[in-house]
């Protein structure tokens, strides 16, 4: 369920830069969705870091 939200976000970002009719729109949306997931995981990793370090 959550992956659909990531893909909708990625599709919106990619739609700003390229046409939805282009043959590689899904590939670009997939790459942006992976980038969104990586950024979210990095933010979670630093947010959970203990403050005494």
Residue, then its C-alpha position, 0 to 999 in steps of 0.5 A: x500500500x505504501x509503495x503506491x504513495x511513493x510511486x504517485x509522488x515519484x510520478x508527480x515529480x517526473x511529470x514536471x520534467x517529462x511528458x507522460x507519453x514518453x516511452x521511458x516515463x515508467x523507468x524515470x518514475x521508478x528511479x525517482x521512487x528509489x531516490x525518494x525511498x533512499x532519502x526517507x531511509x537516510x532521514x530516519x537513520x539520522x533521526x533515530x541516532x542518539x543525541x549523546x553521540 
